[in-house]
Amino acid sequence: MDALVPAFLAALLAEFGDKTQLLTVLLATRFQRPGLILAGIAAAVIVNSAIAAAGGAMLDGVIPFRAINLLLALALIFAGGGALLPQKPPRVGIYDRLGVAGASFVAFFLLEFGDKTQFLTFTFAARSQTPWLAGAAAAAGIIVASLPAVALGAALPTTLPLRPIRFAVGGLLLVIGIGVALSALRLW
C-alpha cells in the first residue's frame, strides 16, 4: 500500500502535457473511436507498467533503500525537468494499417517505453513491498491522464492550459525530487 497513492499521483502528474498525451490527442482526432483508442492505450500502459514493476522488484534486497530513494529522486527530477521542456506531437500515420486499437497500442507502447513515467514506476516499485501495486497505480494514473485527451481530442489544448499545467507540474516534481534527494543523502 505504501506505493499506491504516490505512484498514482506521480504518473498522473507526469503525463499532463507530455508527448504521450499529445499522442492521445492525435489518435482521438485521427480515428474518432475513443473506446478503441483507450483500450489500446490501456493495454500498452499495463504492459509498460508491468515491465517497470518487474524491474523494480528485481532490485529488492540488491541495493540499499537509500540508493533506491536516490533513484526515485533522480526519476522525479528528470520528470520535472522533462515537463519544463517543450513537447512535440509524435507521428501516428505509420500505424494506420494496425487498426485503431492496434495503432494506439503500438504508438503508445513505443512512446512510453523508457519514458520518465516508466522510470518513476520502476523506482516506486523498487522501494515498495508490493511492486505490482506500484505498477497498477502508475498504470491507473497514466490512463486517467489520457481520459481528457481521448474525450476532448483536438479541443484539449484549447480547453486546458497545458503549458501552465506542465510548468506547475514540472516545478512540483523538481521540488519533491530535490526533497527526496536531500532526505536520502541525510542532508535534510
C-alpha positions as a Python dict, from the first residue, in 0.01 Angstrom:
ca = {
    (1, 'M'): (0, 0, 0),
    (2, 'D'): (298, 230, 54),
    (3, 'A'): (335, 298, -320),
    (4, 'L'): (-29, 316, -425),
    (5, 'V'): (-103, 687, -389),
    (6, 'P'): (247, 824, -465),
    (7, 'A'): (284, 612, -781),
    (8, 'F'): (-66, 709, -900),
    (9, 'L'): (-13, 1080, -838),
    (10, 'A'): (338, 1089, -986),
    (11, 'A'): (226, 910, -1303),
    (12, 'L'): (-87, 1124, -1334),
    (13, 'L'): (104, 1449, -1292),
    (14, 'A'): (397, 1347, -1513),
    (15, 'E'): (164, 1267, -1804),
    (16, 'F'): (-20, 1601, -1820),
    (17, 'G'): (101, 1788, -2126),
    (18, 'D'): (351, 1511, -2203),
    (19, 'K'): (413, 1379, -2553),
    (20, 'T'): (201, 1072, -2474),
    (21, 'Q'): (-96, 1295, -2400),
    (22, 'L'): (-32, 1476, -2728),
    (23, 'L'): (-22, 1136, -2899),
    (24, 'T'): (-359, 1058, -2746),
    (25, 'V'): (-498, 1384, -2885),
    (26, 'L'): (-368, 1290, -3230),
    (27, 'L'): (-517, 941, -3205),
    (28, 'A'): (-852, 1080, -3091),
    (29, 'T'): (-855, 1334, -3374),
    (30, 'R'): (-745, 1090, -3641),
    (31, 'F'): (-957, 784, -3554),
    (32, 'Q'): (-1250, 929, -3354),
    (33, 'R'): (-1308, 594, -3181),
    (34, 'P'): (-1249, 675, -2812),
    (35, 'G'): (-1328, 328, -2679),
    (36, 'L'): (-1081, 151, -2907),
    (37, 'I'): (-818, 419, -2854),
    (38, 'L'): (-849, 390, -2477),
    (39, 'A'): (-837, 9, -2498),
    (40, 'G'): (-512, 22, -2696),
    (41, 'I'): (-363, 279, -2462),
    (42, 'A'): (-468, 84, -2152),
    (43, 'A'): (-311, -235, -2287),
    (44, 'A'): (15, -54, -2369),
    (45, 'V'): (22, 114, -2029),
    (46, 'I'): (-42, -211, -1843),
    (47, 'V'): (241, -387, -2030),
    (48, 'N'): (485, -97, -1977),
    (49, 'S'): (394, -63, -1609),
    (50, 'A'): (429, -439, -1557),
    (51, 'I'): (777, -428, -1713),
    (52, 'A'): (874, -137, -1486),
    (53, 'A'): (729, -303, -1176),
    (54, 'A'): (907, -631, -1252),
    (55, 'G'): (1234, -446, -1300),
    (56, 'G'): (1184, -259, -973),
    (57, 'A'): (1101, -582, -791),
    (58, 'M'): (1434, -728, -902),
    (59, 'L'): (1615, -458, -702),
    (60, 'D'): (1461, -579, -376),
    (61, 'G'): (1749, -663, -146),
    (62, 'V'): (2010, -592, -413),
    (63, 'I'): (2079, -227, -340),
    (64, 'P'): (2021, -32, -17),
    (65, 'F'): (1700, 161, 43),
    (66, 'R'): (1886, 494, 44),
    (67, 'A'): (2017, 421, -306),
    (68, 'I'): (1666, 338, -422),
    (69, 'N'): (1548, 670, -276),
    (70, 'L'): (1823, 845, -472),
    (71, 'L'): (1695, 671, -786),
    (72, 'L'): (1346, 795, -702),
    (73, 'A'): (1481, 1147, -654),
    (74, 'L'): (1655, 1125, -992),
    (75, 'A'): (1334, 999, -1157),
    (76, 'L'): (1133, 1285, -1005),
    (77, 'I'): (1393, 1542, -1109),
    (78, 'F'): (1402, 1402, -1465),
    (79, 'A'): (1021, 1403, -1479),
    (80, 'G'): (1012, 1761, -1351),
    (81, 'G'): (1279, 1877, -1592),
    (82, 'G'): (1110, 1696, -1880),
    (83, 'A'): (783, 1872, -1804),
    (84, 'L'): (956, 2207, -1846),
    (85, 'L'): (1078, 2123, -2198),
    (86, 'P'): (857, 2193, -2499),
    (87, 'Q'): (673, 1887, -2631),
    (88, 'K'): (627, 1798, -2997),
    (89, 'P'): (342, 1576, -3108),
    (90, 'P'): (460, 1241, -3245),
    (91, 'R'): (367, 1096, -3586),
    (92, 'V'): (98, 829, -3596),
    (93, 'G'): (34, 778, -3968),
    (94, 'I'): (273, 484, -3995),
    (95, 'Y'): (49, 269, -3773),
    (96, 'D'): (-275, 310, -3973),
    (97, 'R'): (-283, -45, -4106),
    (98, 'L'): (-292, -188, -3749),
    (99, 'G'): (-644, -64, -3682),
    (100, 'V'): (-747, 181, -3414),
    (101, 'A'): (-667, -29, -3105),
    (102, 'G'): (-350, -174, -3260),
    (103, 'A'): (-220, 166, -3368),
    (104, 'S'): (-299, 309, -3024),
    (105, 'F'): (-124, 19, -2852),
    (106, 'V'): (192, 24, -3064),
    (107, 'A'): (231, 401, -3076),
    (108, 'F'): (167, 447, -2704),
    (109, 'F'): (383, 147, -2605),
    (110, 'L'): (680, 271, -2806),
    (111, 'L'): (645, 630, -2688),
    (112, 'E'): (603, 532, -2323),
    (113, 'F'): (878, 267, -2318),
    (114, 'G'): (1176, 410, -2129),
    (115, 'D'): (985, 732, -2065),
    (116, 'K'): (1001, 926, -1740),
    (117, 'T'): (679, 767, -1615),
    (118, 'Q'): (821, 419, -1665),
    (119, 'F'): (1131, 525, -1471),
    (120, 'L'): (909, 662, -1193),
    (121, 'T'): (711, 336, -1187),
    (122, 'F'): (1034, 137, -1170),
    (123, 'T'): (1161, 334, -872),
    (124, 'F'): (830, 327, -683),
    (125, 'A'): (817, -49, -738),
    (126, 'A'): (1177, -87, -620),
    (127, 'R'): (1108, 84, -289),
    (128, 'S'): (774, -88, -228),
    (129, 'Q'): (691, -414, -55),
    (130, 'T'): (422, -459, -321),
    (131, 'P'): (582, -367, -656),
    (132, 'W'): (282, -491, -855),
    (133, 'L'): (66, -239, -669),
    (134, 'A'): (304, 41, -767),
    (135, 'G'): (279, -74, -1129),
    (136, 'A'): (-101, -90, -1117),
    (137, 'A'): (-125, 253, -955),
    (138, 'A'): (106, 411, -1211),
    (139, 'A'): (-89, 246, -1495),
    (140, 'A'): (-412, 386, -1349),
    (141, 'G'): (-255, 733, -1326),
    (142, 'I'): (-148, 725, -1691),
    (143, 'I'): (-490, 603, -1803),
    (144, 'V'): (-666, 874, -1601),
    (145, 'A'): (-435, 1137, -1756),
    (146, 'S'): (-526, 1002, -2101),
    (147, 'L'): (-901, 1029, -2047),
    (148, 'P'): (-931, 1405, -2113),
    (149, 'A'): (-722, 1371, -2428),
    (150, 'V'): (-940, 1088, -2559),
    (151, 'A'): (-1262, 1268, -2467),
    (152, 'L'): (-1166, 1614, -2593),
    (153, 'G'): (-935, 1526, -2882),
    (154, 'A'): (-811, 1833, -3065),
    (155, 'A'): (-1005, 2057, -2823),
    (156, 'L'): (-780, 1955, -2531),
    (157, 'P'): (-509, 2219, -2588),
    (158, 'T'): (-770, 2494, -2610),
    (159, 'T'): (-980, 2363, -2320),
    (160, 'L'): (-698, 2301, -2072),
    (161, 'P'): (-399, 2533, -2035),
    (162, 'L'): (-143, 2255, -2091),
    (163, 'R'): (166, 2475, -2088),
    (164, 'P'): (98, 2630, -1744),
    (165, 'I'): (-5, 2288, -1613),
    (166, 'R'): (322, 2139, -1743),
    (167, 'F'): (525, 2416, -1579),
    (168, 'A'): (343, 2381, -1247),
    (169, 'V'): (380, 2002, -1252),
    (170, 'G'): (746, 2031, -1355),
    (171, 'G'): (821, 2269, -1070),
    (172, 'L'): (636, 2050, -820),
    (173, 'L'): (816, 1733, -931),
    (174, 'L'): (1153, 1911, -919),
    (175, 'V'): (1090, 2034, -564),
    (176, 'I'): (974, 1690, -448),
    (177, 'G'): (1270, 1525, -622),
    (178, 'I'): (1518, 1760, -455),
    (179, 'G'): (1349, 1698, -118),
    (180, 'V'): (1373, 1320, -166),
    (181, 'A'): (1740, 1353, -266),
    (182, 'L'): (1823, 1565, 37),
    (183, 'S'): (1642, 1320, 262),
    (184, 'A'): (1818, 1019, 105),
    (185, 'L'): (2154, 1188, 150),
    (186, 'R'): (2052, 1276, 505),
    (187, 'L'): (2106, 1644, 438),
    (188, 'W'): (1753, 1729, 542),
}
